[in-house]
Structure formats: C-alpha cells, structure tokens
Amino acid sequence: MKFTKDHEWVEVTGDTALVGITAYAANALGDVVFVEVPAPGTALKKGDSFAVVESVKAASDVYAPVSGDVIDANTDLSANPDTVNASPEGAGWIAKVKLTNPAELDELMDRDAYEAYLSTL
Amino acid sequence: MPDSSTPLKSTPLYDRHVALGARMVPFAGYNMPVQYGGVLAEHKWTRESAGLFDVSHMGQARLTGADAVATLEALTPTDFATLVPGKQKYSLLLNGEGGILDDWMVSRPEGDGFFLVVNAACKDQDFEILADEIIGDTHFEVVDDRALLALQGPKAKDVMQAVCPAACKLYFMECGSFDLLGQTAFISRTGYTGEDGFEISVPNAIVGELWDLLLTFDAVKPIGLGARDSLRLEAGMPLYGHEMDAGYTLVEANLGFAMQKSRLNRGDIRGIDRIRQQLDGGLDRVRVAIRVLEGPPAREGAKILSEGGAELGIVTSGVPSPSLGYSIAMGYVPPASSDVGTKLKLEVRGKPYAAEVVTLPFVKNGYHRKPKA
C-alpha cells in the first residue's frame, strides 16, 4: 500500500489499483455520513478531486493519488458510509482504477514514510 | 469578526476541555471545543440524555436603571415594558434600516434590570453600541467575571434536581437567581438545542467546580460546538452570520416573534418603514426550512433552484440531520416559493437534487412549557 500527503492510499494489483482514504483521514473527519463515489468510466488525473466524504460538520474532497480510469466504485458506501470509519483501508475503499501512468506510484510514500510524515503533523 | 492575527482567547474551562480530549478550534476569537468523542454521538446524547456545553465565549451584560426599558426598546423591536421579573424574551439588535446586527436573549431576573446574553462574534460591537446609546437613567455593565454553561436534554431536569432543585420550578423562558456552590447563579430555562434545559451563569471562580460536578452524573456528557450547530439546525433556530446579518430584516428572517404588536403600533422600531412595507407584502425573500430528498447534504452557499431550474436563493445552513437520518437546510426563497410542500432543487457540486419546503422546527422541541391556565 502507498500513501499521499493528502491521506489517500493506493493498493496496486497488476495494472489496477484500489484507492481510499487513510485511517488518519477517517479519524480526522469523524463520523462519515455520506460518500460520493465516481462513476465508472471517469478518467482521473493525479490530484483531481474524484470523490467526496462528508461528516455531520463538513464535506471533504478526496484527491486521486494516481492517474487512471475508474473501472469500479464502492457503491455499498451509499447505504453504509460508516464503513469508511470502520475499515478505511479495507472495506471502505472508494474506487478501483486502471492505472494510466504507473510511474506515478514511485512518487508516493510507503507505510513507514507515511507514518513518519504523520508524526510531523 | 475578530481579526485572525489576534491571539485566541480561552474560557476558564480550557484546560478541562483539553484534558477531556476535545478537538479545539478557533471560533469567534476563542479557542473552543468542537467535539470530544464525535459530533454524531454527542448530538444523539443530547437528544436522549443531557449534554453539557461551555458557552462562556458568549457575551453577558446587565442593564439597570429607570430608563433601561427605553434603552433596550430603542435598539430592538421587542416590548420590554411587559417583560415581567422572572421571564425572558428573544430579541434582535437592529441597525437604523432594520437590518439585524445580532440576536439576544434578554432576561429580567429581578425587579430592577435586565440580563443579556449575546453572540460571541458580535459582543464587542453590541457592547459598543449599548454603551453609546444609553438613554437617561440607564446603567450598562459588561459582565466579564462570569462563565456560562448550558445543560440541555430530556435528563437535564433530573440533574438540576440534584444540583439546584429550586431551579427546577422554572418553566421554559423563565429565569431567576439561585444559590449554587455557595455563590449566586443566574439560571434560565432555555437553550439552543430545542430540548428542555438550562443556561447557568456563574462566577468564573466556580465554573470549573460546577463543570466537574455536572460531569459526575452518568446522564451528562460534554458536548462541543459541532453538535451545538447540528442541534440548533434541527430545532430550526437561526445562527447569526448564517440565517441573519445586517442585510436581513426580522420579516425576511421569519423572526417576527422578536417583535411585539405594541411596538409595531407605536411605530418606534428602527427601520419601521421597511418592516411595515415587507409585512404588507413587499417581501422579496423569506427564510424557509428545507428537507433534502436525494443526493448529498446541501450546505451553506448551495443554490436553491425551482423545479424548473430557475435560481431562487441560497442555503444559509445545512446538515445531514443525525436525528432524522436525512439532510436538512435553511435558506432564503421568494415568498411565492415558500409554502410548505413546495418542490425545490438544491445545487451541490454543480448538480441539482430534489428538495422540498417543510415546517419548522425539523425536530419536535421538548420545552418544559408552563401549562395553560
């Protein structure tokens, strides 16, 4: 799993990847009550806002950690948005993308680097 | 609004909030707890049990003297001559054009004098205006040696019964002075959640002890500003800077209950011509309650559209309602689109979603009203 400074994660399998928000982000947001996921077919450029996660208090954009085409979205989150809190780095995944520029993965942090980054916040 | 470069102030309970694990945020120039455990749980706890709020950032002031009524009436649309000792009224500070500068709770604890609670973000302005606009025999005094707690929820009365039983005799919108922890507490049966509850003004010196005492009850948990906002929204209560500001009149803001007929008949209200004209049908927009029927929560700034897509107005506050399980909002629309049941669209992130005008409040209130004789 790789991570961004905006607290998204990517888990790569072959040429596809699952993306979501990290446990740190989910905890900072508080109780998630609404998730807007992208439609399959959406082309994402790294850094695009591609989903929105909302708590009682606020709406937060989720930014694409890598470029890719959305091939699947976690539509279970519309009925169970709290899955993002319960399992942010597992069942709370947001979208599955087909990578269009895998070289971008090299710019992301691994778990140790991300943990080190969190300790500076 | 306080300048962002000025250092944040704290209430006397700051260390206790931090010790309770609160997330502290800047609000109206103060470092305030936005949540302790989580907004959702705190909201629900207040609706089911009793929530304790530190609202010491709010302004407190006293007006006394034979002309205190005249001073207050010159600035507001409210009839204070008929506010009898032991009662309180909701009121509005108006500018010369009838625009709203703040909303106030004004209490008359005893025979002589009034006790005001005003918004934190507006208090410097309000107190300057009050000091400048004193009429005749009026003494105005800012009360900065007192803190303010709110105890809100269906079990608030049980806790008060154990802590200060005499205060349980109060009905909704009544107030009085009571002995509490060896000091004089000024307690009113009111709040900003739609629940039964109390607001308790005590000397700074004992507020820590009172806070700790109230938290010893199993029914009581500390509640942050996050849930305070979602609770007041469900109760349909306006928030200064959102549902009202100097650009709105009380007619537009649907706050006519802050104005009494006697004052309207006398015609001595700031901005009276504009208020009368709006009451006579010359109204362009009015505050309404909106239920979101599909899609994401609509928050402040979302456009309100007609079913056909014409722009009608703007959302001033919105929240996914923890009590109702759907999203609610307040905003302004033309009177022709303000009837309950009117279908609307709310635009969120560029897309329109179905909504409709509903009645206020969204959630039934739990006030301890005096039985009708």
Boltz contact constraints between the chains, C-beta under 6 A:
constraints:
  - contact:
      token1: [A, 30]
      token2: [B, 38]
      max_distance: 6.0
  - contact:
      token1: [A, 30]
      token2: [B, 39]
      max_distance: 6.0
  - contact:
      token1: [A, 31]
      token2: [B, 38]
      max_distance: 6.0
  - contact:
      token1: [A, 31]
      token2: [B, 40]
      max_distance: 6.0
  - contact:
      token1: [A, 33]
      token2: [B, 320]
      max_distance: 6.0
  - contact:
      token1: [A, 34]
      token2: [B, 296]
      max_distance: 6.0
  - contact:
      token1: [A, 34]
      token2: [B, 297]
      max_distance: 6.0
  - contact:
      token1: [A, 36]
      token2: [B, 296]
      max_distance: 6.0
  - contact:
      token1: [A, 54]
      token2: [B, 297]
      max_distance: 6.0
  - contact:
      token1: [A, 56]
      token2: [B, 39]
      max_distance: 6.0
  - contact:
      token1: [A, 56]
      token2: [B, 40]
      max_distance: 6.0
  - contact:
      token1: [A, 56]
      token2: [B, 230]
      max_distance: 6.0
  - contact:
      token1: [A, 56]
      token2: [B, 320]
      max_distance: 6.0
  - contact:
      token1: [A, 57]
      token2: [B, 39]
      max_distance: 6.0
  - contact:
      token1: [A, 57]
      token2: [B, 226]
      max_distance: 6.0
